[in-house]
C-alpha cells in the first residue's frame, strides 16, 4: 500500500521538530491535573468564602489565620508535617485500589484497628524485648490487621460482587466499635479513668523525632511508602497489570491476568498502609490506643488521594497542604470564634468541587495532544 506524501492522516508538523512536539505533549498531559486541581482548590475556597460571609465572618481573616496556623512559622510547619504523616499513608489506602477502579473509603477502620493491634502487641513486649524489635513487631501486627480488614472488602468485591465503597465504609464503623470494645475492655489500663486507654508506652518504646525537627519519623516512613507505591504502580509488572484490570476487567481476564488476586493483593497492601498509620499514631503521638485514634485521618486521606489524582508522588505535597489546613483549626477556633469543625466543612467543600472538576479532564484542547491541529 502506497501512502501519499500529502495524506492528511500524517499529522507530524513540518515546522516543528519531532522532539519539540513530544516535549509539548508530555508537558501538556502532566499540566492538566495540576491546572485543574489548582482550579478546583480555588473554586472550593471561593465557595467556602460565601459560607463564611453568610455567618458574618471575614474570609480574608480566615485564610490569613489558616496560613499562619499551618505555615506561618517553623513551629507551624513542623505541626503541619506531623499531621501530614498519617495522611500520606491513609491516602495510599485510597490511591492503590483506585488503579484497579476500586473506590475504598474505609481507611479509618484500618487506622483504628492498626493502632489497637500495635498497642496489644506492645503488652508482652514492653520490658521483655528491646525497643527496636518491638517497634518492628508492632508495625507488622498493625499492617497485617489493616491489610486483612481492607483486603476483606476487596475479597467481597471480586468474589461476592459486594460494592467495595459501601462495604469498606461499613467495615469502618465495625472497626471503631471493636476498638472501643478492646480499649474499654480487655486492653484497658486501670489507671485510665476519664479516658479509657491501653497501657501507655515507655519513652524508650516511642518513635522518636527526626534530628533537628519536632517531627516524628512517621513522616519519613510515609514518604518512603509513597515512593515505593509509585515504583509498584509505574515500574513493576504488577502495576501494569493493575492498570489493565482497572481499565477493562473483561479484557484483563481474557489476557489471563489474575484479576481476583490483583484486587485482593492491592486492597491488602492499601489496608496495611492505613494500619501502619494507626501504629504510628500510637507510638509517635498518643503513646496508647484510645478513642483519639478515630481522628478522621482515614476520611481526610480520601480527599488527599482524589486531589492528587491517585498519584503516590503527588500525595506528598497534597498531604502537607491538607495537614497545614488541619493544623490551623485550633487557631481559627480561638481567634474567630468558629467551631473547630470549620476545617471539616472546608474539606467537604473541596471534596465536592474536586469530584465536580473530574468531569473536565480530557475536555480541554490545550491539555489533549490528540486534539491538536497540524499547525502545532
Steps between C-alpha positions, in 0.01 A plus 500: 500500500638839395458799730485841335727769635205737537283246681305693771543205736863600536487747787866566563550871456768602257581819685547335841776252584375163618683534831335838566153365428567203730614737773188714461276194515677376813467840669136541398390163635671559835384858532134402482465349851701788648292772335162336560597404856609856578183636344294261713672625816441864406135434417454308825654782701273750322190296580614463860550878517131546426420276795726705727340824381154357566584452869640852529874424505786621283634249243822701472567467871414130484753431225762710675455295817502182295836592354637616836385185679627267231812659355556840663788392725745216538291362784191507277684329216616221731147459632369476144762243404412289804133505400591419141678177600184287550334664199777369274417145600121528508505664156688198367217287637278674244749551216624143457157334456398790274740372233275194483189715476409445865381775733607411854389752762534287812859582591385638835414149615844368413660794683322436829547123486865546409546717807326247723704213354823690564398576859400138560831376358687737732350345815724189510798676340546802723764423759590163350625583149720781364324808372592478130390138443186577699415793275558279197264231632240763587519633145460149358196436718339829397568442131365145511173597667458802273574291191254230600231758576515688170595186309172351616315780322693415183419132546131578531515718190649238272362175631156607626431812295461725807565867429839581652408860580206400717668198657820686592300786652284266708808308608635829640208527741553140606870569552430803720257293707763227540757759603270633771430147618869411536611836641220507756524128568790253499771748399397785728754645738338513849669837555313660207189622676360792299616383157527123451837411350743216475811502714726790402823420324828587672705773337754243375231328295376818335588601146742790531528825309705574192828664613470877505120495468199452722356259243491125563647240266151413377539775241804325349318167508204654318720656231683171445165322474391746229822448305476121524134514395592706194764244407245220545246670275724648232801268477397146588293257295247484785425869462464458124261210552301707751460782249375256237252343742386843611437607141310190391453201729364280222799571276736426790330166560523410131873575513527258791576755769414387857246776563377352826848477646581852379193642673562310823872579493476871430222554754704309759807715431285812521353389831845420638604861440195627689570256783858628512361853536310385810813344644695823444230698678540273801880490517567859393208711624253338741730253682193275535193389310188699583204671338731766355605249235171572324615853414378493141836439333346224292232732364740789435720253314216459248517870420880487474491206259237653272672837495826323409322304224609179674863573418717380792762770441240778475355380830804638683446875436122467520523328839721782629246757377207322664708443814558875520130573462422249773768648728343845472166387641582587860623849414188569294283388789674729751536813287171501309270318736425236238460133589794271440281315247539798266802326349285192438245714315781636284628149427150387404458799270833429332410135455170580328666750266780254420247233407319752281824601327572135414256545210733754334794267448564434132270780383752780452685507172808658655552193719401234246761453224260271314289807423785720385497631145774446246608857566649389831 
